[in-house]
Amino acid sequence: MRNSTIDTHLDLSVTDIIWLGETADSHRGVDLVLVRDKDGKPNLREKAEPGDEVVQEITVRTSEPSAQQGFTREEIAEVICRSAEGKEFRLKTSDEYDAVFWSESSVRKFVWPYYHSHRLWDAELQKLQDQFDGDREAVAIAHQAPSKSSVQKVSSVSNLLVAKVAANKAAPELKFMPAAHYCAR
């Protein structure tokens, strides 16, 4: 049986991409071909097998799970943050943060382990952690998608921002600054 080539496209979810990435990572140093296997599933192989269709075009499905279930969620325009002392800060969603970690606990539970688990930890991230841990004015870390991957030639901290409380008694502000600038101070 001869292998065919898919003329259209392979529809992938984010989970499919993660799974394919893990598969590729376990086959380092080997050229792989992306196929839709005989069961219709995306797969990476060293060479196509009978029943495989070699993929020529890929479409990544990025719709939210709620949209797949037939509804959409209310979009949030801004979040008002109130400190223990009663100071208020506004965080606008137009800043395109996909996650903001507001406590030392959340930074330790989610930010640092994420970068370690994805093999993105380096000297820049260690410097950011050291500086953040010792800065009483740093109150949050925000993330802007996408995360750095090992193939991008960018700083490991390029998608992170550090929020500091600006010392302005009249109207205190929450300032987010790129982590690279924060570490350079």
FIVO-544336 format. One record per residue (C-alpha): residue number from 1; x, y, z. Coordinates in steps of 0.05 Angstrom, whole numbers, plus 5000, padded with zeros to 4 digits. Layout:
<nodes>
{nr=NUM c1=X c2=Y c3=Z}
...
</nodes>
This chain:
<nodes>
{nr=1 c1=5000 c2=5000 c3=5000}
{nr=2 c1=5027 c2=5068 c3=4980}
{nr=3 c1=5028 c2=5127 c3=5028}
{nr=4 c1=4991 c2=5188 c3=5005}
{nr=5 c1=5001 c2=5262 c3=5017}
{nr=6 c1=4947 c2=5304 c3=5049}
{nr=7 c1=4928 c2=5359 c3=5000}
{nr=8 c1=4886 c2=5398 c3=5049}
{nr=9 c1=4909 c2=5405 c3=5121}
{nr=10 c1=4916 c2=5373 c3=5189}
{nr=11 c1=4872 c2=5404 c3=5243}
{nr=12 c1=4911 c2=5406 c3=5309}
{nr=13 c1=4891 c2=5426 c3=5379}
{nr=14 c1=4940 c2=5457 c3=5427}
{nr=15 c1=4941 c2=5390 c3=5464}
{nr=16 c1=4959 c2=5355 c3=5399}
{nr=17 c1=5018 c2=5403 c3=5390}
{nr=18 c1=5042 c2=5391 c3=5461}
{nr=19 c1=5038 c2=5316 c3=5450}
{nr=20 c1=5075 c2=5321 c3=5383}
{nr=21 c1=5128 c2=5365 c3=5416}
{nr=22 c1=5139 c2=5313 c3=5471}
{nr=23 c1=5144 c2=5258 c3=5418}
{nr=24 c1=5195 c2=5299 c3=5378}
{nr=25 c1=5234 c2=5313 c3=5442}
{nr=26 c1=5241 c2=5239 c3=5455}
{nr=27 c1=5270 c2=5228 c3=5385}
{nr=28 c1=5327 c2=5279 c3=5386}
{nr=29 c1=5375 c2=5276 c3=5328}
{nr=30 c1=5325 c2=5240 c3=5284}
{nr=31 c1=5287 c2=5272 c3=5225}
{nr=32 c1=5213 c2=5259 c3=5233}
{nr=33 c1=5154 c2=5265 c3=5186}
{nr=34 c1=5086 c2=5290 c3=5208}
{nr=35 c1=5029 c2=5245 c3=5187}
{nr=36 c1=4955 c2=5232 c3=5198}
{nr=37 c1=4956 c2=5159 c3=5215}
{nr=38 c1=4906 c2=5106 c3=5194}
{nr=39 c1=4863 c2=5124 c3=5255}
{nr=40 c1=4861 c2=5198 c3=5234}
{nr=41 c1=4907 c2=5220 c3=5290}
{nr=42 c1=4968 c2=5265 c3=5282}
{nr=43 c1=5033 c2=5228 c3=5291}
{nr=44 c1=5108 c2=5237 c3=5282}
{nr=45 c1=5147 c2=5180 c3=5251}
{nr=46 c1=5217 c2=5167 c3=5225}
{nr=47 c1=5183 c2=5147 c3=5160}
{nr=48 c1=5111 c2=5141 c3=5138}
{nr=49 c1=5077 c2=5074 c3=5149}
{nr=50 c1=5023 c2=5040 c3=5107}
{nr=51 c1=4958 c2=5079 c3=5116}
{nr=52 c1=4993 c2=5144 c3=5136}
{nr=53 c1=4980 c2=5209 c3=5100}
{nr=54 c1=5040 c2=5256 c3=5100}
{nr=55 c1=5019 c2=5326 c3=5122}
{nr=56 c1=5035 c2=5385 c3=5076}
{nr=57 c1=4995 c2=5439 c3=5111}
{nr=58 c1=4977 c2=5448 c3=5184}
{nr=59 c1=4920 c2=5488 c3=5215}
{nr=60 c1=4923 c2=5500 c3=5290}
{nr=61 c1=4855 c2=5503 c3=5324}
{nr=62 c1=4856 c2=5557 c3=5377}
{nr=63 c1=4784 c2=5566 c3=5396}
{nr=64 c1=4767 c2=5568 c3=5469}
{nr=65 c1=4734 c2=5505 c3=5499}
{nr=66 c1=4672 c2=5547 c3=5514}
{nr=67 c1=4665 c2=5565 c3=5440}
{nr=68 c1=4669 c2=5492 c3=5423}
{nr=69 c1=4612 c2=5481 c3=5471}
{nr=70 c1=4569 c2=5534 c3=5437}
{nr=71 c1=4578 c2=5595 c3=5482}
{nr=72 c1=4626 c2=5651 c3=5493}
{nr=73 c1=4649 c2=5681 c3=5559}
{nr=74 c1=4643 c2=5754 c3=5578}
{nr=75 c1=4707 c2=5791 c3=5561}
{nr=76 c1=4739 c2=5829 c3=5619}
{nr=77 c1=4763 c2=5899 c3=5602}
{nr=78 c1=4800 c2=5915 c3=5666}
{nr=79 c1=4814 c2=5888 c3=5735}
{nr=80 c1=4817 c2=5933 c3=5796}
{nr=81 c1=4869 c2=5911 c3=5846}
{nr=82 c1=4864 c2=5935 c3=5918}
{nr=83 c1=4923 c2=5928 c3=5965}
{nr=84 c1=4917 c2=5913 c3=6039}
{nr=85 c1=4928 c2=5988 c3=6052}
{nr=86 c1=4869 c2=6006 c3=6006}
{nr=87 c1=4910 c2=6030 c3=5946}
{nr=88 c1=4875 c2=6015 c3=5880}
{nr=89 c1=4909 c2=5996 c3=5815}
{nr=90 c1=4878 c2=5983 c3=5748}
{nr=91 c1=4901 c2=5927 c3=5702}
{nr=92 c1=4874 c2=5933 c3=5631}
{nr=93 c1=4866 c2=5871 c3=5589}
{nr=94 c1=4890 c2=5912 c3=5529}
{nr=95 c1=4960 c2=5900 c3=5558}
{nr=96 c1=4951 c2=5829 c3=5532}
{nr=97 c1=4974 c2=5792 c3=5594}
{nr=98 c1=4949 c2=5721 c3=5591}
{nr=99 c1=4966 c2=5709 c3=5664}
{nr=100 c1=4983 c2=5752 c3=5724}
{nr=101 c1=5012 c2=5720 c3=5787}
{nr=102 c1=4996 c2=5763 c3=5847}
{nr=103 c1=5027 c2=5730 c3=5906}
{nr=104 c1=5095 c2=5701 c3=5925}
{nr=105 c1=5059 c2=5634 c3=5931}
{nr=106 c1=5032 c2=5636 c3=5860}
{nr=107 c1=5099 c2=5657 c3=5831}
{nr=108 c1=5134 c2=5600 c3=5868}
{nr=109 c1=5080 c2=5549 c3=5850}
{nr=110 c1=5069 c2=5567 c3=5777}
{nr=111 c1=5120 c2=5615 c3=5745}
{nr=112 c1=5186 c2=5585 c3=5766}
{nr=113 c1=5164 c2=5511 c3=5759}
{nr=114 c1=5135 c2=5526 c3=5689}
{nr=115 c1=5202 c2=5552 c3=5663}
{nr=116 c1=5239 c2=5494 c3=5696}
{nr=117 c1=5192 c2=5441 c3=5669}
{nr=118 c1=5196 c2=5469 c3=5598}
{nr=119 c1=5272 c2=5469 c3=5601}
{nr=120 c1=5274 c2=5545 c3=5593}
{nr=121 c1=5310 c2=5560 c3=5659}
{nr=122 c1=5374 c2=5599 c3=5649}
{nr=123 c1=5417 c2=5652 c3=5682}
{nr=124 c1=5368 c2=5708 c3=5664}
{nr=125 c1=5311 c2=5672 c3=5698}
{nr=126 c1=5353 c2=5657 c3=5759}
{nr=127 c1=5371 c2=5731 c3=5763}
{nr=128 c1=5298 c2=5750 c3=5757}
{nr=129 c1=5279 c2=5701 c3=5812}
{nr=130 c1=5334 c2=5727 c3=5858}
{nr=131 c1=5317 c2=5800 c3=5846}
{nr=132 c1=5241 c2=5789 c3=5853}
{nr=133 c1=5249 c2=5749 c3=5917}
{nr=134 c1=5289 c2=5806 c3=5949}
{nr=135 c1=5246 c2=5865 c3=5925}
{nr=136 c1=5191 c2=5888 c3=5973}
{nr=137 c1=5160 c2=5934 c3=5919}
{nr=138 c1=5153 c2=5878 c3=5868}
{nr=139 c1=5082 c2=5852 c3=5876}
{nr=140 c1=5067 c2=5810 c3=5814}
{nr=141 c1=5094 c2=5777 c3=5752}
{nr=142 c1=5054 c2=5780 c3=5687}
{nr=143 c1=5062 c2=5735 c3=5627}
{nr=144 c1=5049 c2=5754 c3=5554}
{nr=145 c1=5041 c2=5697 c3=5506}
{nr=146 c1=5075 c2=5662 c3=5473}
{nr=147 c1=5129 c2=5633 c3=5518}
{nr=148 c1=5200 c2=5628 c3=5492}
{nr=149 c1=5213 c2=5563 c3=5458}
{nr=150 c1=5281 c2=5532 c3=5450}
{nr=151 c1=5282 c2=5550 c3=5376}
{nr=152 c1=5269 c2=5624 c3=5385}
{nr=153 c1=5330 c2=5669 c3=5390}
{nr=154 c1=5301 c2=5714 c3=5445}
{nr=155 c1=5313 c2=5727 c3=5518}
{nr=156 c1=5284 c2=5675 c3=5565}
{nr=157 c1=5250 c2=5731 c3=5604}
{nr=158 c1=5222 c2=5768 c3=5543}
{nr=159 c1=5150 c2=5747 c3=5558}
{nr=160 c1=5152 c2=5765 c3=5632}
{nr=161 c1=5137 c2=5832 c3=5664}
{nr=162 c1=5146 c2=5852 c3=5737}
{nr=163 c1=5095 c2=5896 c3=5772}
{nr=164 c1=5122 c2=5946 c3=5822}
{nr=165 c1=5084 c2=5995 c3=5865}
{nr=166 c1=5107 c2=6064 c3=5845}
{nr=167 c1=5122 c2=6109 c3=5905}
{nr=168 c1=5072 c2=6164 c3=5888}
{nr=169 c1=5033 c2=6184 c3=5951}
{nr=170 c1=4980 c2=6224 c3=5914}
{nr=171 c1=4958 c2=6166 c3=5870}
{nr=172 c1=5001 c2=6104 c3=5876}
{nr=173 c1=5009 c2=6066 c3=5811}
{nr=174 c1=5023 c2=5995 c3=5792}
{nr=175 c1=5076 c2=5995 c3=5738}
{nr=176 c1=5091 c2=5934 c3=5696}
{nr=177 c1=5160 c2=5933 c3=5666}
{nr=178 c1=5193 c2=5881 c3=5621}
{nr=179 c1=5233 c2=5832 c3=5664}
{nr=180 c1=5297 c2=5847 c3=5625}
{nr=181 c1=5292 c2=5921 c3=5645}
{nr=182 c1=5275 c2=5902 c3=5716}
{nr=183 c1=5336 c2=5858 c3=5722}
{nr=184 c1=5381 c2=5911 c3=5690}
{nr=185 c1=5366 c2=5962 c3=5746}
</nodes>
